[in-house]
Amino acid sequence: MKLSSQIKPISYLKAHAAEIVRNMSEQDAPLVITQNGEAKVVMQGIESYEQTQETMALLKILALGSRQIDEDKVQPATEVIQRLRDKNKNQA
């Protein structure tokens, strides 16, 4: 993804807000808004935002799992499954 074509000054946002909002749902690329030559805000369509959030959630789960492995806080799946089966059997 090439962001260079997706960088616009805040004056462009002010003048073309409706057009930008309309186009955001059609494009996957975020729009970078600059103020005084500095990047200040990133805009993206709602579907792209939701996908980003889902990706971040999955990455957090992977990082947590990796940390638990590093800290030796894991158990073999066979033991966990057996313990759940035993627990389920006792509740029945």
PyMOL Python script that loads the backbone (N, CA, C, O; Angstrom):
from pymol import cmd

cmd.read_pdbstr("""\
ATOM      1  N   MET A   1       0.849  -1.166   0.000  1.00  0.00           N
ATOM      2  CA  MET A   1       0.000   0.000   0.000  1.00  0.00           C
ATOM      3  C   MET A   1       0.898   1.233   0.000  1.00  0.00           C
ATOM      4  O   MET A   1       1.781   1.375   0.846  1.00  0.00           O
ATOM      5  N   LYS A   2       0.661   2.105  -0.946  1.00  0.00           N
ATOM      6  CA  LYS A   2       1.443   3.312  -1.081  1.00  0.00           C
ATOM      7  C   LYS A   2       0.690   4.479  -0.458  1.00  0.00           C
ATOM      8  O   LYS A   2      -0.331   4.923  -0.984  1.00  0.00           O
ATOM      9  N   LEU A   3       1.197   4.968   0.660  1.00  0.00           N
ATOM     10  CA  LEU A   3       0.509   6.056   1.351  1.00  0.00           C
ATOM     11  C   LEU A   3       0.721   7.416   0.702  1.00  0.00           C
ATOM     12  O   LEU A   3      -0.055   8.339   0.949  1.00  0.00           O
ATOM     13  N   SER A   4       1.750   7.560  -0.116  1.00  0.00           N
ATOM     14  CA  SER A   4       2.062   8.876  -0.680  1.00  0.00           C
ATOM     15  C   SER A   4       0.888   9.481  -1.450  1.00  0.00           C
ATOM     16  O   SER A   4       0.729  10.702  -1.464  1.00  0.00           O
ATOM     17  N   SER A   5       0.078   8.663  -2.078  1.00  0.00           N
ATOM     18  CA  SER A   5      -1.086   9.193  -2.802  1.00  0.00           C
ATOM     19  C   SER A   5      -2.272   9.412  -1.866  1.00  0.00           C
ATOM     20  O   SER A   5      -3.292   9.966  -2.275  1.00  0.00           O
ATOM     21  N   GLN A   6      -2.144   8.988  -0.637  1.00  0.00           N
ATOM     22  CA  GLN A   6      -3.232   9.102   0.335  1.00  0.00           C
ATOM     23  C   GLN A   6      -2.925  10.132   1.421  1.00  0.00           C
ATOM     24  O   GLN A   6      -3.451  10.037   2.530  1.00  0.00           O
ATOM     25  N   ILE A   7      -2.089  11.099   1.115  1.00  0.00           N
ATOM     26  CA  ILE A   7      -1.763  12.153   2.068  1.00  0.00           C
ATOM     27  C   ILE A   7      -2.370  13.453   1.567  1.00  0.00           C
ATOM     28  O   ILE A   7      -2.090  13.888   0.450  1.00  0.00           O
ATOM     29  N   LYS A   8      -3.202  14.070   2.397  1.00  0.00           N
ATOM     30  CA  LYS A   8      -3.884  15.304   2.015  1.00  0.00           C
ATOM     31  C   LYS A   8      -3.785  16.314   3.152  1.00  0.00           C
ATOM     32  O   LYS A   8      -3.789  15.936   4.324  1.00  0.00           O
ATOM     33  N   PRO A   9      -3.696  17.597   2.809  1.00  0.00           N
ATOM     34  CA  PRO A   9      -3.683  18.626   3.853  1.00  0.00           C
ATOM     35  C   PRO A   9      -5.075  18.802   4.448  1.00  0.00           C
ATOM     36  O   PRO A   9      -6.072  18.413   3.840  1.00  0.00           O
ATOM     37  N   ILE A  10      -5.135  19.377   5.613  1.00  0.00           N
ATOM     38  CA  ILE A  10      -6.407  19.570   6.291  1.00  0.00           C
ATOM     39  C   ILE A  10      -7.343  20.464   5.481  1.00  0.00           C
ATOM     40  O   ILE A  10      -8.562  20.329   5.575  1.00  0.00           O
ATOM     41  N   SER A  11      -6.787  21.367   4.693  1.00  0.00           N
ATOM     42  CA  SER A  11      -7.624  22.230   3.844  1.00  0.00           C
ATOM     43  C   SER A  11      -8.390  21.385   2.813  1.00  0.00           C
ATOM     44  O   SER A  11      -9.531  21.700   2.472  1.00  0.00           O
ATOM     45  N   TYR A  12      -7.760  20.322   2.324  1.00  0.00           N
ATOM     46  CA  TYR A  12      -8.432  19.420   1.386  1.00  0.00           C
ATOM     47  C   TYR A  12      -9.589  18.719   2.089  1.00  0.00           C
ATOM     48  O   TYR A  12     -10.670  18.569   1.519  1.00  0.00           O
ATOM     49  N   LEU A  13      -9.361  18.295   3.315  1.00  0.00           N
ATOM     50  CA  LEU A  13     -10.422  17.644   4.095  1.00  0.00           C
ATOM     51  C   LEU A  13     -11.602  18.589   4.283  1.00  0.00           C
ATOM     52  O   LEU A  13     -12.755  18.194   4.110  1.00  0.00           O
ATOM     53  N   LYS A  14     -11.315  19.822   4.635  1.00  0.00           N
ATOM     54  CA  LYS A  14     -12.380  20.811   4.841  1.00  0.00           C
ATOM     55  C   LYS A  14     -13.192  21.043   3.573  1.00  0.00           C
ATOM     56  O   LYS A  14     -14.416  21.161   3.622  1.00  0.00           O
ATOM     57  N   ALA A  15     -12.510  21.108   2.451  1.00  0.00           N
ATOM     58  CA  ALA A  15     -13.178  21.416   1.188  1.00  0.00           C
ATOM     59  C   ALA A  15     -13.880  20.214   0.559  1.00  0.00           C
ATOM     60  O   ALA A  15     -14.814  20.383  -0.224  1.00  0.00           O
ATOM     61  N   HIS A  16     -13.439  19.011   0.894  1.00  0.00           N
ATOM     62  CA  HIS A  16     -13.972  17.812   0.234  1.00  0.00           C
ATOM     63  C   HIS A  16     -14.472  16.753   1.215  1.00  0.00           C
ATOM     64  O   HIS A  16     -14.422  15.562   0.908  1.00  0.00           O
ATOM     65  N   ALA A  17     -14.945  17.158   2.367  1.00  0.00           N
ATOM     66  CA  ALA A  17     -15.327  16.198   3.416  1.00  0.00           C
ATOM     67  C   ALA A  17     -16.348  15.169   2.923  1.00  0.00           C
ATOM     68  O   ALA A  17     -16.166  13.970   3.135  1.00  0.00           O
ATOM     69  N   ALA A  18     -17.404  15.617   2.276  1.00  0.00           N
ATOM     70  CA  ALA A  18     -18.451  14.686   1.830  1.00  0.00           C
ATOM     71  C   ALA A  18     -17.898  13.682   0.819  1.00  0.00           C
ATOM     72  O   ALA A  18     -18.209  12.493   0.886  1.00  0.00           O
ATOM     73  N   GLU A  19     -17.096  14.155  -0.098  1.00  0.00           N
ATOM     74  CA  GLU A  19     -16.485  13.279  -1.100  1.00  0.00           C
ATOM     75  C   GLU A  19     -15.546  12.268  -0.451  1.00  0.00           C
ATOM     76  O   GLU A  19     -15.534  11.095  -0.826  1.00  0.00           O
ATOM     77  N   ILE A  20     -14.765  12.719   0.516  1.00  0.00           N
ATOM     78  CA  ILE A  20     -13.831  11.830   1.219  1.00  0.00           C
ATOM     79  C   ILE A  20     -14.596  10.732   1.947  1.00  0.00           C
ATOM     80  O   ILE A  20     -14.244   9.556   1.850  1.00  0.00           O
ATOM     81  N   VAL A  21     -15.630  11.109   2.667  1.00  0.00           N
ATOM     82  CA  VAL A  21     -16.431  10.119   3.411  1.00  0.00           C
ATOM     83  C   VAL A  21     -17.052   9.123   2.445  1.00  0.00           C
ATOM     84  O   VAL A  21     -17.067   7.921   2.711  1.00  0.00           O
ATOM     85  N   ARG A  22     -17.557   9.613   1.337  1.00  0.00           N
ATOM     86  CA  ARG A  22     -18.178   8.731   0.338  1.00  0.00           C
ATOM     87  C   ARG A  22     -17.144   7.743  -0.219  1.00  0.00           C
ATOM     88  O   ARG A  22     -17.456   6.569  -0.419  1.00  0.00           O
ATOM     89  N   ASN A  23     -15.930   8.209  -0.465  1.00  0.00           N
ATOM     90  CA  ASN A  23     -14.894   7.360  -1.047  1.00  0.00           C
ATOM     91  C   ASN A  23     -14.249   6.408  -0.042  1.00  0.00           C
ATOM     92  O   ASN A  23     -13.703   5.377  -0.436  1.00  0.00           O
ATOM     93  N   MET A  24     -14.303   6.732   1.239  1.00  0.00           N
ATOM     94  CA  MET A  24     -13.650   5.886   2.238  1.00  0.00           C
ATOM     95  C   MET A  24     -14.205   4.471   2.242  1.00  0.00           C
ATOM     96  O   MET A  24     -13.459   3.517   2.464  1.00  0.00           O
ATOM     97  N   SER A  25     -15.496   4.320   1.999  1.00  0.00           N
ATOM     98  CA  SER A  25     -16.087   2.979   2.006  1.00  0.00           C
ATOM     99  C   SER A  25     -15.677   2.170   0.776  1.00  0.00           C
ATOM    100  O   SER A  25     -15.765   0.942   0.784  1.00  0.00           O
ATOM    101  N   GLU A  26     -15.232   2.849  -0.274  1.00  0.00           N
ATOM    102  CA  GLU A  26     -14.850   2.161  -1.509  1.00  0.00           C
ATOM    103  C   GLU A  26     -13.378   1.766  -1.547  1.00  0.00           C
ATOM    104  O   GLU A  26     -12.989   0.910  -2.342  1.00  0.00           O
ATOM    105  N   GLN A  27     -12.560   2.377  -0.700  1.00  0.00           N
ATOM    106  CA  GLN A  27     -11.127   2.095  -0.745  1.00  0.00           C
ATOM    107  C   GLN A  27     -10.647   1.525   0.572  1.00  0.00           C
ATOM    108  O   GLN A  27     -11.157   1.862   1.640  1.00  0.00           O
ATOM    109  N   ASP A  28      -9.655   0.655   0.475  1.00  0.00           N
ATOM    110  CA  ASP A  28      -9.093   0.026   1.664  1.00  0.00           C
ATOM    111  C   ASP A  28      -8.009   0.882   2.308  1.00  0.00           C
ATOM    112  O   ASP A  28      -7.736   0.753   3.501  1.00  0.00           O
ATOM    113  N   ALA A  29      -7.401   1.747   1.525  1.00  0.00           N
ATOM    114  CA  ALA A  29      -6.261   2.523   2.015  1.00  0.00           C
ATOM    115  C   ALA A  29      -6.712   3.639   2.958  1.00  0.00           C
ATOM    116  O   ALA A  29      -7.717   4.303   2.705  1.00  0.00           O
ATOM    117  N   PRO A  30      -5.978   3.839   4.028  1.00  0.00           N
ATOM    118  CA  PRO A  30      -6.299   4.956   4.917  1.00  0.00           C
ATOM    119  C   PRO A  30      -5.890   6.279   4.283  1.00  0.00           C
ATOM    120  O   PRO A  30      -5.092   6.305   3.347  1.00  0.00           O
ATOM    121  N   LEU A  31      -6.433   7.365   4.791  1.00  0.00           N
ATOM    122  CA  LEU A  31      -6.114   8.703   4.320  1.00  0.00           C
ATOM    123  C   LEU A  31      -5.393   9.431   5.447  1.00  0.00           C
ATOM    124  O   LEU A  31      -5.908   9.531   6.561  1.00  0.00           O
ATOM    125  N   VAL A  32      -4.210   9.934   5.155  1.00  0.00           N
ATOM    126  CA  VAL A  32      -3.425  10.662   6.152  1.00  0.00           C
ATOM    127  C   VAL A  32      -3.698  12.152   5.960  1.00  0.00           C
ATOM    128  O   VAL A  32      -3.539  12.683   4.861  1.00  0.00           O
ATOM    129  N   ILE A  33      -4.110  12.821   7.035  1.00  0.00           N
ATOM    130  CA  ILE A  33      -4.380  14.254   7.000  1.00  0.00           C
ATOM    131  C   ILE A  33      -3.225  14.981   7.670  1.00  0.00           C
ATOM    132  O   ILE A  33      -2.818  14.642   8.781  1.00  0.00           O
ATOM    133  N   THR A  34      -2.705  15.989   6.975  1.00  0.00           N
ATOM    134  CA  THR A  34      -1.594  16.756   7.524  1.00  0.00           C
ATOM    135  C   THR A  34      -2.054  18.140   7.967  1.00  0.00           C
ATOM    136  O   THR A  34      -3.030  18.690   7.456  1.00  0.00           O
ATOM    137  N   GLN A  35      -1.331  18.673   8.916  1.00  0.00           N
ATOM    138  CA  GLN A  35      -1.568  20.041   9.366  1.00  0.00           C
ATOM    139  C   GLN A  35      -0.188  20.686   9.516  1.00  0.00           C
ATOM    140  O   GLN A  35       0.679  20.162  10.215  1.00  0.00           O
ATOM    141  N   ASN A  36      -0.001  21.804   8.864  1.00  0.00           N
ATOM    142  CA  ASN A  36       1.302  22.483   8.855  1.00  0.00           C
ATOM    143  C   ASN A  36       2.427  21.546   8.416  1.00  0.00           C
ATOM    144  O   ASN A  36       3.536  21.588   8.949  1.00  0.00           O
ATOM    145  N   GLY A  37       2.113  20.694   7.428  1.00  0.00           N
ATOM    146  CA  GLY A  37       3.124  19.807   6.870  1.00  0.00           C
ATOM    147  C   GLY A  37       3.416  18.559   7.683  1.00  0.00           C
ATOM    148  O   GLY A  37       4.248  17.747   7.276  1.00  0.00           O
ATOM    149  N   GLU A  38       2.755  18.382   8.820  1.00  0.00           N
ATOM    150  CA  GLU A  38       2.970  17.203   9.672  1.00  0.00           C
ATOM    151  C   GLU A  38       1.749  16.298   9.634  1.00  0.00           C
ATOM    152  O   GLU A  38       0.614  16.773   9.670  1.00  0.00           O
ATOM    153  N   ALA A  39       1.986  14.998   9.562  1.00  0.00           N
ATOM    154  CA  ALA A  39       0.877  14.043   9.637  1.00  0.00           C
ATOM    155  C   ALA A  39       0.245  14.134  11.015  1.00  0.00           C
ATOM    156  O   ALA A  39       0.939  14.042  12.028  1.00  0.00           O
ATOM    157  N   LYS A  40      -1.084  14.317  11.057  1.00  0.00           N
ATOM    158  CA  LYS A  40      -1.785  14.489  12.330  1.00  0.00           C
ATOM    159  C   LYS A  40      -2.864  13.442  12.566  1.00  0.00           C
ATOM    160  O   LYS A  40      -3.081  13.015  13.700  1.00  0.00           O
ATOM    161  N   VAL A  41      -3.541  13.026  11.497  1.00  0.00           N
ATOM    162  CA  VAL A  41      -4.710  12.154  11.652  1.00  0.00           C
ATOM    163  C   VAL A  41      -4.716  11.127  10.516  1.00  0.00           C
ATOM    164  O   VAL A  41      -4.316  11.417   9.388  1.00  0.00           O
ATOM    165  N   VAL A  42      -5.176   9.931  10.846  1.00  0.00           N
ATOM    166  CA  VAL A  42      -5.382   8.905   9.831  1.00  0.00           C
ATOM    167  C   VAL A  42      -6.868   8.580   9.806  1.00  0.00           C
ATOM    168  O   VAL A  42      -7.473   8.303  10.842  1.00  0.00           O
ATOM    169  N   MET A  43      -7.442   8.615   8.626  1.00  0.00           N
ATOM    170  CA  MET A  43      -8.859   8.266   8.454  1.00  0.00           C
ATOM    171  C   MET A  43      -8.935   6.961   7.675  1.00  0.00           C
ATOM    172  O   MET A  43      -8.148   6.722   6.759  1.00  0.00           O
ATOM    173  N   GLN A  44      -9.893   6.121   8.052  1.00  0.00           N
ATOM    174  CA  GLN A  44     -10.112   4.895   7.302  1.00  0.00           C
ATOM    175  C   GLN A  44     -11.586   4.533   7.362  1.00  0.00           C
ATOM    176  O   GLN A  44     -12.298   4.929   8.284  1.00  0.00           O
ATOM    177  N   GLY A  45     -12.032   3.781   6.376  1.00  0.00           N
ATOM    178  CA  GLY A  45     -13.415   3.341   6.328  1.00  0.00           C
ATOM    179  C   GLY A  45     -13.715   2.392   7.475  1.00  0.00           C
ATOM    180  O   GLY A  45     -12.809   1.778   8.039  1.00  0.00           O
ATOM    181  N   ILE A  46     -14.991   2.276   7.817  1.00  0.00           N
ATOM    182  CA  ILE A  46     -15.406   1.474   8.973  1.00  0.00           C
ATOM    183  C   ILE A  46     -15.054   0.001   8.784  1.00  0.00           C
ATOM    184  O   ILE A  46     -14.629  -0.650   9.739  1.00  0.00           O
ATOM    185  N   GLU A  47     -15.220  -0.536   7.584  1.00  0.00           N
ATOM    186  CA  GLU A  47     -14.878  -1.952   7.360  1.00  0.00           C
ATOM    187  C   GLU A  47     -13.389  -2.185   7.550  1.00  0.00           C
ATOM    188  O   GLU A  47     -12.983  -3.182   8.147  1.00  0.00           O
ATOM    189  N   SER A  48     -12.584  -1.275   7.048  1.00  0.00           N
ATOM    190  CA  SER A  48     -11.145  -1.371   7.219  1.00  0.00           C
ATOM    191  C   SER A  48     -10.769  -1.246   8.695  1.00  0.00           C
ATOM    192  O   SER A  48      -9.887  -1.954   9.181  1.00  0.00           O
ATOM    193  N   TYR A  49     -11.442  -0.345   9.398  1.00  0.00           N
ATOM    194  CA  TYR A  49     -11.187  -0.165  10.832  1.00  0.00           C
ATOM    195  C   TYR A  49     -11.533  -1.445  11.604  1.00  0.00           C
ATOM    196  O   TYR A  49     -10.764  -1.894  12.454  1.00  0.00           O
ATOM    197  N   GLU A  50     -12.696  -2.021  11.296  1.00  0.00           N
ATOM    198  CA  GLU A  50     -13.106  -3.253  11.982  1.00  0.00           C
ATOM    199  C   GLU A  50     -12.119  -4.385  11.710  1.00  0.00           C
ATOM    200  O   GLU A  50     -11.789  -5.155  12.612  1.00  0.00           O
ATOM    201  N   GLN A  51     -11.653  -4.483  10.480  1.00  0.00           N
ATOM    202  CA  GLN A  51     -10.674  -5.516  10.138  1.00  0.00           C
ATOM    203  C   GLN A  51      -9.370  -5.282  10.901  1.00  0.00           C
ATOM    204  O   GLN A  51      -8.747  -6.230  11.377  1.00  0.00           O
ATOM    205  N   THR A  52      -8.967  -4.036  11.014  1.00  0.00           N
ATOM    206  CA  THR A  52      -7.762  -3.697  11.769  1.00  0.00           C
ATOM    207  C   THR A  52      -7.920  -4.095  13.233  1.00  0.00           C
ATOM    208  O   THR A  52      -6.994  -4.648  13.827  1.00  0.00           O
ATOM    209  N   GLN A  53      -9.075  -3.822  13.814  1.00  0.00           N
ATOM    210  CA  GLN A  53      -9.326  -4.163  15.215  1.00  0.00           C
ATOM    211  C   GLN A  53      -9.308  -5.675  15.431  1.00  0.00           C
ATOM    212  O   GLN A  53      -8.760  -6.159  16.422  1.00  0.00           O
ATOM    213  N   GLU A  54      -9.908  -6.418  14.500  1.00  0.00           N
ATOM    214  CA  GLU A  54      -9.895  -7.884  14.601  1.00  0.00           C
ATOM    215  C   GLU A  54      -8.465  -8.416  14.509  1.00  0.00           C
ATOM    216  O   GLU A  54      -8.084  -9.324  15.247  1.00  0.00           O
ATOM    217  N   THR A  55      -7.690  -7.849  13.609  1.00  0.00           N
ATOM    218  CA  THR A  55      -6.297  -8.264  13.455  1.00  0.00           C
ATOM    219  C   THR A  55      -5.516  -7.980  14.733  1.00  0.00           C
ATOM    220  O   THR A  55      -4.732  -8.815  15.186  1.00  0.00           O
ATOM    221  N   MET A  56      -5.730  -6.806  15.309  1.00  0.00           N
ATOM    222  CA  MET A  56      -5.043  -6.447  16.552  1.00  0.00           C
ATOM    223  C   MET A  56      -5.424  -7.398  17.685  1.00  0.00           C
ATOM    224  O   MET A  56      -4.572  -7.788  18.483  1.00  0.00           O
ATOM    225  N   ALA A  57      -6.698  -7.770  17.753  1.00  0.00           N
ATOM    226  CA  ALA A  57      -7.142  -8.698  18.796  1.00  0.00           C
ATOM    227  C   ALA A  57      -6.449 -10.054  18.640  1.00  0.00           C
ATOM    228  O   ALA A  57      -6.006 -10.647  19.623  1.00  0.00           O
ATOM    229  N   LEU A  58      -6.360 -10.535  17.407  1.00  0.00           N
ATOM    230  CA  LEU A  58      -5.686 -11.813  17.165  1.00  0.00           C
ATOM    231  C   LEU A  58      -4.203 -11.733  17.508  1.00  0.00           C
ATOM    232  O   LEU A  58      -3.641 -12.671  18.073  1.00  0.00           O
ATOM    233  N   LEU A  59      -3.573 -10.619  17.169  1.00  0.00           N
ATOM    234  CA  LEU A  59      -2.161 -10.450  17.502  1.00  0.00           C
ATOM    235  C   LEU A  59      -1.938 -10.414  19.012  1.00  0.00           C
ATOM    236  O   LEU A  59      -0.942 -10.938  19.510  1.00  0.00           O
ATOM    237  N   LYS A  60      -2.870  -9.794  19.738  1.00  0.00           N
ATOM    238  CA  LYS A  60      -2.765  -9.772  21.205  1.00  0.00           C
ATOM    239  C   LYS A  60      -2.887 -11.180  21.783  1.00  0.00           C
ATOM    240  O   LYS A  60      -2.167 -11.538  22.714  1.00  0.00           O
ATOM    241  N   ILE A  61      -3.804 -11.977  21.225  1.00  0.00           N
ATOM    242  CA  ILE A  61      -3.973 -13.357  21.680  1.00  0.00           C
ATOM    243  C   ILE A  61      -2.697 -14.155  21.414  1.00  0.00           C
ATOM    244  O   ILE A  61      -2.249 -14.921  22.266  1.00  0.00           O
ATOM    245  N   LEU A  62      -2.118 -13.971  20.232  1.00  0.00           N
ATOM    246  CA  LEU A  62      -0.874 -14.668  19.904  1.00  0.00           C
ATOM    247  C   LEU A  62       0.262 -14.235  20.825  1.00  0.00           C
ATOM    248  O   LEU A  62       1.049 -15.070  21.271  1.00  0.00           O
ATOM    249  N   ALA A  63       0.352 -12.944  21.111  1.00  0.00           N
ATOM    250  CA  ALA A  63       1.404 -12.444  21.999  1.00  0.00           C
ATOM    251  C   ALA A  63       1.221 -13.002  23.408  1.00  0.00           C
ATOM    252  O   ALA A  63       2.198 -13.366  24.062  1.00  0.00           O
ATOM    253  N   LEU A  64      -0.014 -13.071  23.874  1.00  0.00           N
ATOM    254  CA  LEU A  64      -0.297 -13.628  25.201  1.00  0.00           C
ATOM    255  C   LEU A  64       0.102 -15.099  25.242  1.00  0.00           C
ATOM    256  O   LEU A  64       0.731 -15.547  26.201  1.00  0.00           O
ATOM    257  N   GLY A  65      -0.261 -15.846  24.210  1.00  0.00           N
ATOM    258  CA  GLY A  65       0.111 -17.256  24.151  1.00  0.00           C
ATOM    259  C   GLY A  65       1.614 -17.442  24.126  1.00  0.00           C
ATOM    260  O   GLY A  65       2.148 -18.327  24.794  1.00  0.00           O
ATOM    261  N   SER A  66       2.285 -16.620  23.367  1.00  0.00           N
ATOM    262  CA  SER A  66       3.745 -16.692  23.295  1.00  0.00           C
ATOM    263  C   SER A  66       4.378 -16.384  24.650  1.00  0.00           C
ATOM    264  O   SER A  66       5.338 -17.038  25.060  1.00  0.00           O
ATOM    265  N   ARG A  67       3.835 -15.390  25.337  1.00  0.00           N
ATOM    266  CA  ARG A  67       4.351 -15.038  26.667  1.00  0.00           C
ATOM    267  C   ARG A  67       4.121 -16.183  27.653  1.00  0.00           C
ATOM    268  O   ARG A  67       4.984 -16.486  28.476  1.00  0.00           O
ATOM    269  N   GLN A  68       2.951 -16.813  27.563  1.00  0.00           N
ATOM    270  CA  GLN A  68       2.662 -17.933  28.460  1.00  0.00           C
ATOM    271  C   GLN A  68       3.600 -19.105  28.188  1.00  0.00           C
ATOM    272  O   GLN A  68       3.990 -19.812  29.117  1.00  0.00           O
ATOM    273  N   ILE A  69       3.960 -19.313  26.941  1.00  0.00           N
ATOM    274  CA  ILE A  69       4.927 -20.366  26.608  1.00  0.00           C
ATOM    275  C   ILE A  69       6.282 -20.024  27.207  1.00  0.00           C
ATOM    276  O   ILE A  69       6.937 -20.878  27.805  1.00  0.00           O
ATOM    277  N   ASP A  70       6.700 -18.776  27.048  1.00  0.00           N
ATOM    278  CA  ASP A  70       7.994 -18.332  27.596  1.00  0.00           C
ATOM    279  C   ASP A  70       8.046 -18.474  29.114  1.00  0.00           C
ATOM    280  O   ASP A  70       9.093 -18.792  29.678  1.00  0.00           O
ATOM    281  N   GLU A  71       6.903 -18.237  29.776  1.00  0.00           N
ATOM    282  CA  GLU A  71       6.835 -18.311  31.238  1.00  0.00           C
ATOM    283  C   GLU A  71       6.506 -19.719  31.724  1.00  0.00           C
ATOM    284  O   GLU A  71       6.295 -19.934  32.918  1.00  0.00           O
ATOM    285  N   ASP A  72       6.462 -20.675  30.800  1.00  0.00           N
ATOM    286  CA  ASP A  72       6.165 -22.074  31.116  1.00  0.00           C
ATOM    287  C   ASP A  72       4.814 -22.232  31.818  1.00  0.00           C
ATOM    288  O   ASP A  72       4.677 -23.018  32.755  1.00  0.00           O
ATOM    289  N   LYS A  73       3.835 -21.483  31.354  1.00  0.00           N
ATOM    290  CA  LYS A  73       2.477 -21.554  31.909  1.00  0.00           C
ATOM    291  C   LYS A  73       1.548 -22.298  30.956  1.00  0.00           C
ATOM    292  O   LYS A  73       0.406 -21.890  30.742  1.00  0.00           O
ATOM    293  N   VAL A  74       2.043 -23.379  30.394  1.00  0.00           N
ATOM    294  CA  VAL A  74       1.246 -24.168  29.457  1.00  0.00           C
ATOM    295  C   VAL A  74       1.175 -25.612  29.931  1.00  0.00           C
ATOM    296  O   VAL A  74       2.007 -26.076  30.710  1.00  0.00           O
ATOM    297  N   GLN A  75       0.165 -26.301  29.441  1.00  0.00           N
ATOM    298  CA  GLN A  75      -0.020 -27.710  29.766  1.00  0.00           C
ATOM    299  C   GLN A  75      -0.317 -28.453  28.475  1.00  0.00           C
ATOM    300  O   GLN A  75      -0.884 -27.875  27.548  1.00  0.00           O
ATOM    301  N   PRO A  76       0.051 -29.702  28.399  1.00  0.00           N
ATOM    302  CA  PRO A  76      -0.268 -30.475  27.200  1.00  0.00           C
ATOM    303  C   PRO A  76      -1.784 -30.545  26.990  1.00  0.00           C
ATOM    304  O   PRO A  76      -2.550 -30.684  27.943  1.00  0.00           O
ATOM    305  N   ALA A  77      -2.196 -30.445  25.732  1.00  0.00           N
ATOM    306  CA  ALA A  77      -3.618 -30.455  25.400  1.00  0.00           C
ATOM    307  C   ALA A  77      -4.301 -31.727  25.879  1.00  0.00           C
ATOM    308  O   ALA A  77      -5.454 -31.683  26.306  1.00  0.00           O
ATOM    309  N   THR A  78      -3.609 -32.854  25.815  1.00  0.00           N
ATOM    310  CA  THR A  78      -4.222 -34.117  26.238  1.00  0.00           C
ATOM    311  C   THR A  78      -4.602 -34.078  27.719  1.00  0.00           C
ATOM    312  O   THR A  78      -5.648 -34.598  28.109  1.00  0.00           O
ATOM    313  N   GLU A  79      -3.745 -33.455  28.547  1.00  0.00           N
ATOM    314  CA  GLU A  79      -4.053 -33.341  29.981  1.00  0.00           C
ATOM    315  C   GLU A  79      -5.255 -32.436  30.220  1.00  0.00           C
ATOM    316  O   GLU A  79      -6.122 -32.746  31.037  1.00  0.00           O
ATOM    317  N   VAL A  80      -5.302 -31.342  29.519  1.00  0.00           N
ATOM    318  CA  VAL A  80      -6.409 -30.397  29.676  1.00  0.00           C
ATOM    319  C   VAL A  80      -7.715 -31.037  29.240  1.00  0.00           C
ATOM    320  O   VAL A  80      -8.729 -30.907  29.925  1.00  0.00           O
ATOM    321  N   ILE A  81      -7.698 -31.723  28.113  1.00  0.00           N
ATOM    322  CA  ILE A  81      -8.910 -32.382  27.612  1.00  0.00           C
ATOM    323  C   ILE A  81      -9.366 -33.454  28.586  1.00  0.00           C
ATOM    324  O   ILE A  81     -10.560 -33.567  28.863  1.00  0.00           O
ATOM    325  N   GLN A  82      -8.445 -34.234  29.106  1.00  0.00           N
ATOM    326  CA  GLN A  82      -8.807 -35.275  30.061  1.00  0.00           C
ATOM    327  C   GLN A  82      -9.404 -34.665  31.329  1.00  0.00           C
ATOM    328  O   GLN A  82     -10.397 -35.168  31.853  1.00  0.00           O
ATOM    329  N   ARG A  83      -8.805 -33.589  31.816  1.00  0.00           N
ATOM    330  CA  ARG A  83      -9.316 -32.917  33.014  1.00  0.00           C
ATOM    331  C   ARG A  83     -10.732 -32.376  32.771  1.00  0.00           C
ATOM    332  O   ARG A  83     -11.585 -32.461  33.654  1.00  0.00           O
ATOM    333  N   LEU A  84     -10.983 -31.827  31.593  1.00  0.00           N
ATOM    334  CA  LEU A  84     -12.318 -31.331  31.260  1.00  0.00           C
ATOM    335  C   LEU A  84     -13.323 -32.478  31.151  1.00  0.00           C
ATOM    336  O   LEU A  84     -14.467 -32.349  31.588  1.00  0.00           O
ATOM    337  N   ARG A  85     -12.898 -33.581  30.577  1.00  0.00           N
ATOM    338  CA  ARG A  85     -13.791 -34.747  30.478  1.00  0.00           C
ATOM    339  C   ARG A  85     -14.132 -35.280  31.869  1.00  0.00           C
ATOM    340  O   ARG A  85     -15.284 -35.615  32.150  1.00  0.00           O
ATOM    341  N   ASP A  86     -13.115 -35.356  32.741  1.00  0.00           N
ATOM    342  CA  ASP A  86     -13.346 -35.832  34.105  1.00  0.00           C
ATOM    343  C   ASP A  86     -14.288 -34.896  34.851  1.00  0.00           C
ATOM    344  O   ASP A  86     -15.196 -35.345  35.550  1.00  0.00           O
ATOM    345  N   LYS A  87     -14.071 -33.625  34.702  1.00  0.00           N
ATOM    346  CA  LYS A  87     -14.930 -32.619  35.343  1.00  0.00           C
ATOM    347  C   LYS A  87     -16.359 -32.724  34.829  1.00  0.00           C
ATOM    348  O   LYS A  87     -17.311 -32.640  35.605  1.00  0.00           O
ATOM    349  N   ASN A  88     -16.505 -32.903  33.549  1.00  0.00           N
ATOM    350  CA  ASN A  88     -17.813 -33.032  32.929  1.00  0.00           C
ATOM    351  C   ASN A  88     -18.507 -34.298  33.406  1.00  0.00           C
ATOM    352  O   ASN A  88     -19.715 -34.291  33.644  1.00  0.00           O
ATOM    353  N   LYS A  89     -17.758 -35.380  33.547  1.00  0.00           N
ATOM    354  CA  LYS A  89     -18.298 -36.657  34.010  1.00  0.00           C
ATOM    355  C   LYS A  89     -18.796 -36.531  35.451  1.00  0.00           C
ATOM    356  O   LYS A  89     -19.847 -37.076  35.788  1.00  0.00           O
ATOM    357  N   ASN A  90     -18.058 -35.825  36.298  1.00  0.00           N
ATOM    358  CA  ASN A  90     -18.414 -35.646  37.709  1.00  0.00           C
ATOM    359  C   ASN A  90     -19.651 -34.781  37.880  1.00  0.00           C
ATOM    360  O   ASN A  90     -20.386 -34.934  38.855  1.00  0.00           O
ATOM    361  N   GLN A  91     -19.884 -33.879  36.946  1.00  0.00           N
ATOM    362  CA  GLN A  91     -21.049 -32.988  37.038  1.00  0.00           C
ATOM    363  C   GLN A  91     -22.319 -33.670  36.565  1.00  0.00           C
ATOM    364  O   GLN A  91     -23.417 -33.242  36.918  1.00  0.00           O
ATOM    365  N   ALA A  92     -22.190 -34.714  35.780  1.00  0.00           N
ATOM    366  CA  ALA A  92     -23.374 -35.389  35.215  1.00  0.00           C
ATOM    367  C   ALA A  92     -24.072 -36.267  36.223  1.00  0.00           C
ATOM    368  O   ALA A  92     -25.079 -36.897  35.900  1.00  0.00           O
TER     369      ALA A  92
END
""", "prot")
cmd.dss("prot")
cmd.show_as("cartoon", "prot")
cmd.util.cbc("prot")
cmd.orient("prot")
